[in-house]
Amino acid sequence: MKNTITPPKAKKKPEQLQAHNDIRIDNYFWLNNREDQEVIDYLEAENQYTKGILKHTEAFQNLLFEEMKGRIKEDDETVPYKLNGYWYITRFEKDKGYPIYTRKKGTLDADEELLFDCNEMAKDQAYFKLGSIAISPDNKLAAFTTDLVSRRQYTVQIKDLTTGNILQDTIINTTGSITWANDNKTLFYALKDDVTLRSHKICKHVLGTPVSNDVDVFHETDDTFNTFVYKTKSRKYIVIGSSSTLSTEYRFINADTPEADFAIFQERQPDLEYNISHYNDAFYIMANNDGATNFKLLKTPETATAINNWEEVLPHRDHVLLEDIEIFKDYLVVNERENGLNKLRIISWNGEEDYYLPFNSETYTAYIGNNPDFESNSLRYGFNALNTPSSVIDYDLETKQSTIKKEQQVLGGTFNKANYITKRVWVTARDGVKVPVSLIYRNNLVLNGENPLLQYAYGSYGSTVDPSFSSIRLSLLDRGFIYAIAHIRGSEYLGRDWYENGKLLTKKNTFYDFIDVSKYLIENKYTSNKHLYAYGGSAGGLLMGAVMNMNPELYNGIIAAVPFVDVVTTMLDETIPLTTGEYDEWGNPNEETYYHYMKSYSPYDNVEAKAYPNVLVTTGLHDSQVQYWEPAKWVAKLRELKTDQNILLLHTDMDAGHGGASGRFESLKEVALEYAFLLDLEGINA
């Protein structure tokens, strides 16, 4: 890849930023204004530069796009699920980029009823997303939400399913989730703050009344908390939740009495996290009280929900993380994680059975699927592995028989799981901690240090990246790439402590783990620094920026997608979406200790005059999670200071936000761009 085109050069307009008697000069602060035509012109110039540098790969990008698209079954549909007397199905049709939502009454042999055709709804829209659909208890109305900008500000509308008409009720700036009371006319929804986009109010709307008359039933005034609303699976209660990184609180009413006042379940306490489910005359609670770092399961009567009434059902275990539960009328299903792997535990309410579903792979992904029917005796779960396409499986809790309802088809005729080696290795980090890494590569590869390898990680918010299958990834694997997922600290792969030791004032463990994994992969001849590539997005983009500053010599190329790279400035700006709610993750830089620690790793603040790898940065103009100006400023500063002749590219989707392009296949064009960037660096163009 030759860089013979002159890159754009952003103007330097010094802005002095001061905190704790420390002064930072931000020469590119001015890019923080998407209404400024000069900003738009700069982003467009960067896009043109990227297009020019990668122009020789355009045919290859198209080949990759068609190849990836060609593995996906276009005329496809989900496994139907049953809810309140109807079977619900989502399907895709050939040459159409959006889903079609339908249902059938009583039996799958019944006539199909069209609910929403997103292909029609998306016409003439640069971006379209149907957020959610909530069917009224009497099955006659569908509340649905749409986002036409990609800032996750959803508009609520109501469709009369008997006439097909859209009612006049229209509610703007919501989170996209709606909850019906049992009277079929009252809706609860979460409203977002206009500036910060924090969900701060739960409102109640009665059909046919002006939205201006909607009642605020709860206002979350603590700007470190977000609020949400849902109905229990038993359909008996409507629940309002408030959550911050380290604390939660719930309120509830009977769904039959939407006019009632919400009662507090258990008042919030610092470091008390819990969530609630309902069964018979009790609530079941997953909580971390009394030192239960990995959570335990408790229960309490409906009439006495405060913490002093909670009784233990499943105890806390040091090496087993309690992740989730699913309640059925006769069974409790528990999703646990031990030694990094998911385990599904089946417990009968009558106390006669308690066992685990058998999974024998060394590294895999298993998860509880969509099980909305409380009365069902069938557990739907999903299973896949790095070399094993996804399966949707129904497990009969009575007969203990499994039925595979659907296996992901990989079209094209060339995929065979036996052609790939998958394994998990353990890397000793610099402080002696063992970091797990999941790997997949073709079984004919020789580990001689010459193989290209793409190393991926996230490592924040306790979010765990499981080793799951991707048909898209085959386009790298079949061209000789090794793919590695580093399960670094900051996730919950090895339990809650794994997360606690990769956040706040231990955040650098996340970066060190990733770097130490890279060194291991080089030392053990999986790859070399001439062929090692790194990829991360959002908070994983922060990871990319940090490791690039710390050890740029390890990598030939880096892709940072929607990267969170201007940590200090963003966390000091309380008007930016997500900022205040994330003090428990990153720290509050208004406190001097956190300020200086953040500044010591913030990618933007630590760009230096030195050589960096080849870099591709992607973002979206309307991103509400990581504002576009963070990657734009970062690229401008890198371009100013870097001493190498390597490629540095910024690609901004001028129509999209954090999730990228809408439409089923449009996002594949972005992947094709990223893959072409990597493969071209390896001299692979077919």
C-alpha positions as CSV (number, residue, x, y, z in Angstrom):
1,M,0.0,0.0,0.0
2,K,1.7,3.2,-1.2
3,N,0.9,6.6,0.3
4,T,1.3,9.0,-2.6
5,I,-1.7,11.2,-2.0
6,T,-1.4,14.2,0.2
7,P,-3.5,13.8,3.4
8,P,-5.9,16.5,4.7
9,K,-4.4,18.7,7.4
10,A,-6.7,19.9,10.0
11,K,-6.3,23.5,11.1
12,K,-4.8,24.1,14.5
13,K,-6.9,26.3,16.7
14,P,-5.4,26.1,20.2
15,E,-7.9,25.7,23.1
16,Q,-6.7,25.8,26.6
17,L,-8.2,23.2,28.9
18,Q,-7.5,23.5,32.6
19,A,-8.3,21.3,35.6
20,H,-6.5,20.7,38.9
21,N,-3.9,23.3,38.0
22,D,-3.0,21.2,34.9
23,I,-3.2,22.8,31.5
24,R,-3.8,20.9,28.3
25,I,-3.7,22.5,24.9
26,D,-6.2,21.0,22.4
27,N,-5.4,22.2,18.9
28,Y,-8.4,20.4,17.4
29,F,-11.1,21.1,20.0
30,W,-12.9,23.1,17.2
31,L,-13.9,19.8,15.5
32,N,-16.6,19.5,18.2
33,N,-19.4,21.0,16.2
34,R,-21.3,19.0,13.6
35,E,-23.2,22.1,12.6
36,D,-20.0,23.8,11.4
37,Q,-19.5,23.5,7.6
38,E,-15.7,23.7,8.1
39,V,-16.0,20.6,10.3
40,I,-18.1,18.8,7.7
41,D,-15.7,19.8,4.9
42,Y,-12.8,18.4,6.9
43,L,-14.6,15.0,7.5
44,E,-15.4,14.9,3.8
45,A,-11.8,15.6,2.9
46,E,-10.7,12.7,5.1
47,N,-13.3,10.4,3.5
48,Q,-12.0,11.4,0.0
49,Y,-8.4,10.7,1.2
50,T,-9.4,7.3,2.5
51,K,-11.2,6.6,-0.7
52,G,-8.1,7.7,-2.7
53,I,-5.7,5.6,-0.7
54,L,-7.8,2.5,-0.9
55,K,-9.0,3.1,-4.5
56,H,-6.9,0.2,-5.8
57,T,-8.7,-2.1,-3.4
58,E,-12.3,-1.2,-4.6
59,A,-12.7,-4.2,-6.8
60,F,-11.3,-6.4,-3.9
61,Q,-13.7,-4.7,-1.5
62,N,-16.6,-5.6,-3.8
63,L,-15.4,-9.1,-4.1
64,L,-15.1,-9.4,-0.3
65,F,-18.6,-7.9,0.1
66,E,-20.2,-10.4,-2.4
67,E,-18.2,-13.3,-0.8
68,M,-19.5,-12.5,2.7
69,K,-23.0,-11.8,1.5
70,G,-22.9,-15.0,-0.5
71,R,-22.4,-17.1,2.7
72,I,-25.7,-15.7,4.2
73,K,-29.0,-17.1,3.4
74,E,-31.0,-14.2,2.1
75,D,-34.5,-15.7,2.2
76,D,-34.3,-16.6,5.9
77,E,-36.5,-16.5,8.9
78,T,-36.1,-16.9,12.7
79,V,-37.4,-19.8,14.7
80,P,-41.0,-18.9,15.7
81,Y,-41.7,-18.2,19.3
82,K,-45.0,-18.3,21.1
83,L,-46.5,-15.5,23.2
84,N,-50.0,-15.0,24.4
85,G,-51.6,-17.3,21.8
86,Y,-49.6,-16.2,18.8
87,W,-46.5,-17.4,17.0
88,Y,-44.1,-14.6,16.1
89,I,-41.7,-14.8,13.1
90,T,-39.1,-12.5,11.6
91,R,-38.1,-13.2,8.1
92,F,-35.9,-11.8,5.4
93,E,-36.5,-11.9,1.7
94,K,-34.0,-12.1,-1.1
95,D,-32.5,-8.7,-2.2
96,K,-34.2,-6.9,0.7
97,G,-32.1,-5.4,3.4
98,Y,-34.6,-5.1,6.3
99,P,-36.6,-7.6,8.3
100,I,-40.3,-8.4,7.9
101,Y,-42.3,-9.1,11.2
102,T,-45.3,-11.4,11.1
103,R,-47.4,-13.6,13.3
104,K,-49.8,-16.6,13.2
105,K,-52.6,-17.2,15.5
106,G,-52.7,-20.4,17.5
107,T,-50.8,-22.7,15.1
108,L,-48.0,-22.4,12.6
109,D,-50.4,-23.6,10.0
110,A,-52.6,-20.5,10.4
111,D,-52.6,-17.6,7.9
112,E,-49.7,-15.2,8.3
113,E,-50.5,-11.7,9.5
114,L,-48.1,-9.0,8.5
115,L,-47.1,-6.7,11.4
116,F,-44.3,-4.6,9.9
117,D,-42.3,-4.6,6.6
118,C,-39.2,-2.6,7.4
119,N,-38.3,-2.5,3.8
120,E,-41.3,-0.3,3.1
121,M,-40.8,1.7,6.2
122,A,-37.1,2.4,5.3
123,K,-37.8,3.7,1.8
124,D,-36.3,7.1,1.2
125,Q,-34.5,7.0,4.6
126,A,-30.7,7.3,4.8
127,Y,-30.9,5.4,8.0
128,F,-33.7,3.3,9.5
129,K,-34.0,1.2,12.6
130,L,-37.1,-0.5,14.1
131,G,-36.2,-0.5,17.8
132,S,-38.8,-2.7,19.3
133,I,-42.4,-4.0,19.0
134,A,-44.7,-4.4,22.0
135,I,-48.0,-6.1,21.5
136,S,-50.9,-5.2,23.8
137,P,-52.2,-7.9,26.1
138,D,-55.4,-8.3,24.0
139,N,-53.2,-8.7,20.9
140,K,-55.0,-5.9,19.0
141,L,-52.4,-3.1,19.2
142,A,-48.7,-2.9,18.5
143,A,-46.6,-0.1,20.0
144,F,-43.4,0.2,17.8
145,T,-40.4,2.5,17.9
146,T,-38.2,3.9,15.1
147,D,-34.9,5.8,14.8
148,L,-34.2,7.6,11.5
149,V,-31.0,9.3,12.6
150,S,-28.9,6.7,14.4
151,R,-28.7,8.6,17.7
152,R,-30.8,6.0,19.5
153,Q,-33.6,8.5,20.1
154,Y,-36.7,6.5,19.2
155,T,-40.2,7.7,18.3
156,V,-43.1,5.7,19.7
157,Q,-46.2,5.0,17.5
158,I,-49.2,2.7,17.8
159,K,-50.5,0.4,15.1
160,D,-54.1,-0.9,15.2
161,L,-53.6,-4.5,14.1
162,T,-57.3,-5.0,13.3
163,T,-57.4,-2.1,10.8
164,G,-53.7,-1.6,10.0
165,N,-54.0,2.1,10.8
166,I,-51.4,4.1,12.7
167,L,-52.9,6.0,15.6
168,Q,-52.3,9.6,16.2
169,D,-50.4,9.0,19.5
170,T,-46.7,9.9,18.8
171,I,-44.0,10.1,21.5
172,I,-40.5,11.4,20.6
173,N,-37.1,11.0,22.2
174,T,-37.5,7.7,24.0
175,T,-35.2,4.8,24.6
176,G,-37.2,2.6,22.3
177,S,-38.7,0.3,24.9
178,I,-42.4,0.3,25.6
179,T,-44.4,-1.5,28.3
180,W,-48.2,-2.1,28.3
181,A,-50.4,-2.2,31.4
182,N,-52.9,-4.9,31.4
183,D,-55.8,-2.5,30.5
184,N,-54.6,-2.4,26.9
185,K,-54.6,1.4,26.8
186,T,-51.9,2.5,29.2
187,L,-48.2,2.6,28.1
188,F,-45.1,3.2,30.1
189,Y,-41.9,4.5,28.4
190,A,-38.5,6.0,29.2
191,L,-37.8,9.5,28.1
192,K,-34.3,10.8,27.3
193,D,-32.8,14.1,28.3
194,D,-32.6,16.3,25.2
195,V,-28.9,17.2,25.7
196,T,-27.2,14.2,27.4
197,L,-29.6,11.5,26.0
198,R,-29.6,10.0,29.5
199,S,-32.9,8.1,30.1
200,H,-34.1,10.1,33.1
201,K,-37.9,9.8,33.3
202,I,-40.5,7.1,33.1
203,C,-43.7,8.5,31.7
204,K,-47.3,7.1,31.4
205,H,-49.4,7.6,28.3
206,V,-53.1,6.8,27.9
207,L,-54.1,6.1,24.3
208,G,-56.1,8.8,22.7
209,T,-55.0,11.5,25.1
210,P,-52.5,14.3,24.2
211,V,-48.9,13.4,24.8
212,S,-48.5,16.7,26.5
213,N,-50.7,15.3,29.2
214,D,-48.5,12.3,29.9
215,V,-47.6,11.8,33.5
216,D,-44.1,11.6,34.8
217,V,-44.4,8.6,37.1
218,F,-40.7,8.6,38.0
219,H,-37.9,11.1,37.6
220,E,-34.3,9.9,38.1
221,T,-32.5,13.0,39.3
222,D,-29.2,11.4,40.0
223,D,-27.3,12.0,36.7
224,T,-25.1,8.9,37.3
225,F,-28.2,6.7,36.9
226,N,-30.3,5.7,33.9
227,T,-33.9,4.5,34.2
228,F,-36.0,1.9,32.3
229,V,-39.3,0.0,32.6
230,Y,-40.5,-3.5,31.8
231,K,-43.2,-6.1,32.7
232,T,-42.3,-9.3,34.6
233,K,-42.5,-12.5,32.6
234,S,-45.4,-13.5,34.8
235,R,-47.2,-10.4,33.4
236,K,-48.3,-9.5,37.0
237,Y,-46.0,-6.5,37.6
238,I,-44.7,-3.4,35.9
239,V,-41.2,-2.6,37.1
240,I,-39.2,0.6,36.9
241,G,-35.5,0.1,37.3
242,S,-32.7,2.6,37.9
243,S,-29.1,1.6,37.4
244,S,-25.6,3.0,37.6
245,T,-22.4,1.0,37.1
246,L,-22.4,-0.2,40.7
247,S,-25.9,0.3,42.1
248,T,-29.5,-0.5,41.2
249,E,-33.0,0.2,42.5
250,Y,-36.4,-1.0,41.5
251,R,-40.0,0.1,41.9
252,F,-43.1,-1.9,41.0
253,I,-46.9,-1.8,40.6
254,N,-49.5,-4.4,39.7
255,A,-49.9,-4.3,35.9
256,D,-53.7,-4.4,36.5
257,T,-53.6,-1.0,38.3
258,P,-51.6,1.4,36.1
259,E,-52.9,4.4,38.1
260,A,-51.3,3.1,41.3
261,D,-48.2,4.6,42.8
262,F,-45.0,2.6,42.4
263,A,-43.5,1.0,45.5
264,I,-39.8,0.8,46.1
265,F,-38.5,-2.8,46.1
266,Q,-35.3,-2.0,47.9
267,E,-33.7,1.4,48.2
268,R,-30.5,2.0,46.4
269,Q,-27.3,1.5,48.3
270,P,-23.7,2.1,47.2
271,D,-22.3,-1.0,45.6
272,L,-25.5,-2.9,45.9
273,E,-26.5,-4.4,42.5
274,Y,-29.6,-6.5,42.2
275,N,-32.3,-7.4,39.7
276,I,-35.7,-9.0,40.1
277,S,-37.9,-11.7,38.6
278,H,-41.4,-12.8,39.7
279,Y,-42.8,-16.3,40.3
280,N,-45.9,-17.3,42.1
281,D,-46.1,-15.2,45.3
282,A,-42.4,-14.3,45.5
283,F,-39.7,-12.3,43.8
284,Y,-36.4,-13.9,42.9
285,I,-33.4,-11.6,43.2
286,M,-29.9,-11.9,41.8
287,A,-27.8,-9.7,44.1
288,N,-24.2,-9.0,45.3
289,N,-25.0,-8.1,48.9
290,D,-22.9,-9.3,51.8
291,G,-19.8,-9.7,49.7
292,A,-21.3,-11.9,47.0
293,T,-19.0,-10.6,44.3
294,N,-20.1,-13.2,41.7
295,F,-23.8,-12.8,42.8
296,K,-26.2,-15.1,44.5
297,L,-29.8,-16.0,44.1
298,L,-32.4,-15.0,46.8
299,K,-36.1,-14.8,47.1
300,T,-38.6,-12.7,49.1
301,P,-42.4,-12.5,49.4
302,E,-44.3,-10.1,47.2
303,T,-45.5,-8.3,50.3
304,A,-42.0,-7.9,52.0
305,T,-39.4,-6.9,49.4
306,A,-36.8,-5.1,51.5
307,I,-33.3,-6.6,51.8
308,N,-33.8,-7.8,55.4
309,N,-36.4,-10.3,54.0
310,W,-34.3,-11.8,51.3
311,E,-33.6,-15.5,51.8
312,E,-30.8,-17.4,50.0
313,V,-31.7,-19.9,47.2
314,L,-28.3,-20.4,45.5
315,P,-25.2,-19.3,47.4
316,H,-22.3,-17.2,46.2
317,R,-19.4,-19.1,44.8
318,D,-15.9,-17.7,44.4
319,H,-15.3,-19.3,41.0
320,V,-18.7,-19.3,39.5
321,L,-20.4,-16.1,38.1
322,L,-24.2,-16.0,38.2
323,E,-25.1,-14.3,35.0
324,D,-28.8,-14.8,34.4
325,I,-31.9,-16.8,35.2
326,E,-35.0,-17.8,33.3
327,I,-38.2,-18.7,35.1
328,F,-40.7,-21.2,33.9
329,K,-43.8,-22.5,35.8
330,D,-42.1,-25.8,36.7
331,Y,-38.4,-25.0,36.3
332,L,-35.7,-22.5,37.0
333,V,-32.9,-22.2,34.5
334,V,-29.6,-20.6,35.7
335,N,-26.9,-19.3,33.4
336,E,-23.5,-19.6,35.1
337,R,-20.0,-18.9,34.0
338,E,-17.1,-21.0,35.3
339,N,-13.5,-20.8,34.1
340,G,-14.7,-18.6,31.3
341,L,-17.3,-21.0,29.9
342,N,-21.1,-20.8,30.1
343,K,-23.1,-23.5,31.8
344,L,-26.9,-23.9,31.8
345,R,-28.2,-25.4,35.1
346,I,-31.7,-26.9,35.3
347,I,-33.5,-26.9,38.6
348,S,-37.1,-28.1,39.1
349,W,-39.2,-26.1,41.5
350,N,-40.3,-29.3,43.2
351,G,-36.7,-29.9,44.3
352,E,-36.3,-33.2,42.5
353,E,-33.9,-32.2,39.8
354,D,-30.7,-30.1,39.6
355,Y,-28.3,-30.8,36.7
356,Y,-26.3,-29.1,33.9
357,L,-26.7,-29.4,30.2
358,P,-23.6,-31.1,28.8
359,F,-21.2,-29.0,26.7
360,N,-17.9,-30.8,26.0
361,S,-16.0,-28.3,23.8
362,E,-12.8,-26.6,25.0
363,T,-14.1,-23.2,24.0
364,Y,-17.7,-22.4,23.0
365,T,-20.6,-20.0,23.5
366,A,-23.9,-21.1,25.0
367,Y,-26.7,-18.8,26.1
368,I,-30.4,-18.7,27.1
369,G,-32.5,-17.7,24.1
370,N,-35.9,-16.1,23.7
371,N,-38.3,-17.8,26.2
372,P,-41.2,-15.4,26.7
373,D,-43.8,-18.1,27.4
374,F,-44.1,-18.6,31.2
375,E,-46.1,-21.8,30.8
376,S,-43.7,-23.6,28.5
377,N,-41.8,-26.7,29.4
378,S,-39.3,-26.1,26.6
379,L,-36.1,-24.1,27.1
380,R,-34.8,-22.4,24.0
381,Y,-31.0,-21.9,24.0
382,G,-28.3,-21.1,21.5
383,F,-24.9,-22.8,21.0
384,N,-22.0,-22.1,18.7
385,A,-18.2,-22.1,18.7
386,L,-15.5,-20.4,16.7
387,N,-15.6,-23.2,14.1
388,T,-19.3,-24.2,14.7
389,P,-22.2,-22.3,13.2
390,S,-25.0,-21.2,15.5
391,S,-27.8,-23.5,16.5
392,V,-31.1,-22.7,18.1
393,I,-32.1,-25.6,20.3
394,D,-35.3,-26.4,22.1
395,Y,-34.7,-28.6,25.2
396,D,-37.7,-30.4,26.6
397,L,-37.5,-29.9,30.4
398,E,-39.8,-32.9,31.0
399,T,-38.4,-35.5,28.5
400,K,-34.8,-34.1,28.5
401,Q,-34.8,-34.4,24.7
402,S,-33.1,-31.7,22.6
403,T,-34.4,-30.6,19.2
404,I,-32.3,-28.5,16.9
405,K,-34.8,-26.0,15.5
406,K,-32.3,-24.2,13.3
407,E,-28.7,-24.5,12.3
408,Q,-27.0,-21.5,10.7
409,Q,-26.4,-22.2,7.1
410,V,-23.1,-21.2,5.6
411,L,-23.7,-21.0,1.9
412,G,-21.1,-21.3,-0.9
413,G,-20.3,-24.9,-0.4
414,T,-16.8,-24.5,0.9
415,F,-17.2,-24.4,4.7
416,N,-16.2,-27.5,6.7
417,K,-15.6,-27.0,10.4
418,A,-13.0,-29.8,10.3
419,N,-10.8,-27.4,8.3
420,Y,-10.2,-25.2,11.3
421,I,-8.4,-25.6,14.6
422,T,-9.8,-23.9,17.7
423,K,-8.2,-23.8,21.0
424,R,-7.7,-21.8,24.2
425,V,-4.3,-20.8,25.5
426,W,-3.4,-19.1,28.8
427,V,-0.9,-16.2,28.7
428,T,1.0,-15.2,31.8
429,A,0.7,-11.4,32.1
430,R,3.4,-9.2,33.6
431,D,1.9,-9.4,37.0
432,G,1.6,-13.2,36.9
433,V,-2.1,-13.4,36.1
434,K,-3.2,-16.0,33.5
435,V,-5.1,-14.4,30.6
436,P,-7.2,-16.7,28.4
437,V,-7.1,-16.4,24.6
438,S,-9.4,-18.1,22.1
439,L,-7.9,-18.9,18.8
440,I,-9.0,-20.2,15.4
441,Y,-7.1,-20.8,12.2
442,R,-6.9,-23.2,9.2
443,N,-5.6,-26.6,10.1
444,N,-3.0,-26.5,7.3
445,L,-1.2,-23.4,8.8
446,V,2.4,-23.9,10.0
447,L,3.1,-21.8,13.1
448,N,6.4,-20.3,11.8
449,G,5.9,-16.7,12.8
450,E,5.0,-15.6,9.3
451,N,1.2,-15.9,9.6
452,P,-1.0,-12.7,9.7
453,L,-3.0,-12.6,12.9
454,L,-5.9,-10.4,13.9
455,Q,-6.1,-9.9,17.7
456,Y,-9.4,-8.6,19.0
457,A,-10.6,-7.6,22.5
458,Y,-13.0,-5.2,24.2
459,G,-12.3,-5.2,28.0
460,S,-14.7,-2.7,29.6
461,Y,-18.0,-2.5,31.5
462,G,-17.7,-6.2,32.5
463,S,-18.9,-7.0,28.9
464,T,-17.7,-10.4,27.9
465,V,-16.7,-11.3,24.4
466,D,-17.5,-15.0,23.9
467,P,-15.8,-17.1,21.3
468,S,-18.6,-17.2,18.8
469,F,-18.9,-18.2,15.2
470,S,-18.8,-15.7,12.3
471,S,-19.3,-16.6,8.7
472,I,-17.9,-13.2,7.8
473,R,-14.6,-14.0,9.5
474,L,-14.0,-16.9,7.1
475,S,-12.9,-14.3,4.5
476,L,-9.8,-13.7,6.7
477,L,-9.3,-17.3,7.9
478,D,-9.4,-18.7,4.4
479,R,-6.7,-16.3,3.3
480,G,-4.3,-17.4,6.0
481,F,-5.2,-15.2,8.9
482,I,-5.2,-16.5,12.5
483,Y,-8.0,-14.9,14.7
484,A,-7.5,-14.4,18.4
485,I,-9.9,-13.1,21.1
486,A,-8.0,-11.9,24.1
487,H,-10.3,-12.3,27.2
488,I,-8.6,-9.5,29.0
489,R,-9.4,-7.9,32.4
490,G,-12.3,-5.5,32.2
491,S,-14.7,-8.2,31.1
492,E,-16.3,-10.8,33.3
493,Y,-14.9,-13.8,31.5
494,L,-13.4,-15.1,34.7
495,G,-15.9,-13.7,37.1
496,R,-16.6,-10.3,38.6
497,D,-13.1,-9.8,40.0
498,W,-11.8,-10.0,36.4
499,Y,-13.9,-6.9,35.7
500,E,-13.0,-5.1,39.0
501,N,-9.3,-5.5,38.2
502,G,-9.7,-3.8,34.8
503,K,-11.5,-0.6,35.6
504,L,-11.0,2.7,37.5
505,L,-7.4,2.9,38.9
506,T,-6.6,-0.6,37.6
507,K,-7.7,0.2,34.0
508,K,-4.2,-0.2,32.7
509,N,-4.4,-3.9,33.4
510,T,-6.7,-4.1,30.4
511,F,-4.0,-2.6,28.1
512,Y,-1.2,-4.6,29.6
513,D,-3.1,-7.8,29.2
514,F,-3.6,-7.1,25.5
515,I,0.0,-6.2,25.0
516,D,1.2,-9.3,26.9
517,V,-1.0,-11.5,24.8
518,S,0.5,-9.9,21.6
519,K,4.0,-10.6,22.9
520,Y,3.0,-14.2,23.6
521,L,1.6,-14.7,20.1
522,I,4.8,-13.4,18.6
523,E,7.1,-15.4,20.9
524,N,5.2,-18.6,20.2
525,K,5.4,-18.2,16.5
526,Y,1.8,-17.6,15.8
527,T,2.8,-14.4,14.1
528,S,5.4,-11.6,14.1
529,N,5.2,-7.9,14.5
530,K,5.3,-7.6,10.7
531,H,2.1,-9.5,10.5
532,L,0.2,-8.8,13.8
533,Y,-2.9,-6.7,13.6
534,A,-5.2,-5.4,16.3
535,Y,-8.9,-4.5,16.2
536,G,-11.2,-2.9,18.8
537,G,-14.4,-0.8,18.8
538,S,-15.9,1.9,21.1
539,A,-14.2,1.2,24.5
540,G,-12.2,-1.3,22.6
541,G,-11.1,1.6,20.4
542,L,-9.7,3.2,23.5
543,L,-7.8,-0.1,24.0
544,M,-6.4,0.3,20.5
545,G,-5.3,3.8,21.1
546,A,-3.7,2.9,24.4
547,V,-1.7,-0.1,23.1
548,M,-0.7,1.9,20.1
549,N,0.8,4.6,22.3
550,M,2.5,2.1,24.6
551,N,3.9,-0.5,22.2
552,P,3.4,0.6,18.6
553,E,6.3,-1.6,17.4
554,L,4.2,-4.8,18.0
555,Y,1.7,-4.1,15.3
556,N,1.8,-3.7,11.5
557,G,-1.8,-2.4,11.5
558,I,-4.6,-1.3,13.8
559,I,-8.3,-0.8,13.2
560,A,-10.1,1.4,15.7
561,A,-13.9,1.5,15.2
562,V,-15.9,4.4,16.8
563,P,-13.0,4.7,19.3
564,F,-13.4,6.4,22.7
565,V,-10.0,8.1,22.7
566,D,-10.4,11.5,24.3
567,V,-11.1,10.2,27.7
568,V,-10.3,13.2,29.9
569,T,-12.1,15.8,27.9
570,T,-15.2,13.7,27.4
571,M,-15.4,12.6,31.1
572,L,-15.1,16.3,32.1
573,D,-18.0,17.3,29.9
574,E,-21.3,16.4,31.7
575,T,-23.4,17.4,28.7
576,I,-22.1,14.5,26.6
577,P,-24.2,11.4,26.5
578,L,-23.0,8.6,28.9
579,T,-20.5,10.8,30.8
580,T,-22.0,11.0,34.3
581,G,-23.2,7.5,34.2
582,E,-19.7,6.2,33.7
583,Y,-17.8,7.7,36.6
584,D,-17.9,4.2,38.3
585,E,-16.3,2.7,35.2
586,W,-13.5,5.3,34.4
587,G,-13.5,7.5,37.5
588,N,-14.6,11.1,37.9
589,P,-11.9,13.4,36.6
590,N,-13.2,16.2,38.7
591,E,-11.3,14.3,41.4
592,E,-7.6,14.8,41.0
593,T,-6.5,11.2,41.4
594,Y,-8.7,10.0,38.6
595,Y,-7.9,13.0,36.4
596,H,-4.2,12.2,36.4
597,Y,-4.7,8.5,36.0
598,M,-7.0,9.0,33.0
599,K,-4.6,11.4,31.5
600,S,-1.8,8.9,31.8
601,Y,-3.5,6.5,29.4
602,S,-5.9,8.6,27.4
603,P,-4.9,7.9,23.7
604,Y,-5.5,11.5,22.5
605,D,-3.5,13.0,25.3
606,N,-0.6,10.7,24.8
607,V,0.1,10.9,21.1
608,E,3.8,11.5,20.6
609,A,6.3,12.3,17.9
610,K,7.1,8.7,17.0
611,A,6.4,5.9,14.6
612,Y,2.9,4.3,14.6
613,P,1.5,1.3,12.8
614,N,-0.8,1.6,9.8
615,V,-4.1,2.7,11.2
616,L,-7.7,2.8,10.0
617,V,-10.2,4.7,12.1
618,T,-14.0,4.6,11.5
619,T,-16.8,6.7,13.0
620,G,-20.3,7.9,12.4
621,L,-21.4,11.5,12.3
622,H,-24.5,10.9,14.4
623,D,-22.9,8.6,17.0
624,S,-24.4,9.2,20.4
625,Q,-22.2,6.8,22.3
626,V,-18.7,8.0,21.1
627,Q,-19.0,11.4,19.5
628,Y,-17.4,11.6,16.0
629,W,-15.0,14.4,17.1
630,E,-13.0,12.1,19.3
631,P,-11.7,9.9,16.4
632,A,-11.5,13.0,14.2
633,K,-9.3,14.9,16.7
634,W,-7.2,11.8,17.3
635,V,-6.5,11.3,13.6
636,A,-5.6,15.0,13.2
637,K,-3.2,14.9,16.1
638,L,-1.6,11.6,14.9
639,R,-1.2,13.1,11.4
640,E,0.5,16.1,12.9
641,L,3.0,14.2,15.2
642,K,3.7,10.7,13.8
643,T,7.2,10.2,12.3
644,D,6.5,7.2,10.1
645,Q,5.3,6.9,6.5
646,N,2.6,4.4,7.3
647,I,-1.1,4.8,6.3
648,L,-3.4,6.7,8.6
649,L,-7.1,6.8,7.5
650,L,-10.3,8.2,8.9
651,H,-13.6,7.0,7.5
652,T,-16.8,8.8,8.7
653,D,-20.2,7.5,7.8
654,M,-22.1,10.7,7.3
655,D,-25.5,9.0,7.7
656,A,-24.9,6.7,10.7
657,G,-24.2,6.5,14.3
658,H,-22.5,4.1,16.8
659,G,-23.9,0.9,15.3
660,G,-22.9,1.8,11.7
661,A,-25.1,1.5,8.6
662,S,-28.6,0.3,8.8
663,G,-29.9,-2.5,6.6
664,R,-29.0,-6.2,6.7
665,F,-26.0,-6.1,4.3
666,E,-24.9,-2.4,4.3
667,S,-22.7,-3.1,7.3
668,L,-20.8,-5.7,5.3
669,K,-19.5,-3.0,3.1
670,E,-17.8,-1.5,6.2
671,V,-16.3,-4.9,7.0
672,A,-15.1,-5.3,3.4
673,L,-13.4,-1.9,3.7
674,E,-11.7,-3.0,7.0
675,Y,-10.7,-6.5,5.6
676,A,-9.3,-5.0,2.4
677,F,-7.2,-2.6,4.5
678,L,-5.7,-5.6,6.5
679,L,-5.3,-7.9,3.5
680,D,-3.7,-5.2,1.4
681,L,-1.1,-4.7,4.1
682,E,-0.3,-8.4,3.7
683,G,-0.1,-8.1,-0.1
684,I,-3.3,-10.2,-0.5
685,N,-5.7,-8.8,-3.1
686,A,-7.8,-11.7,-4.2
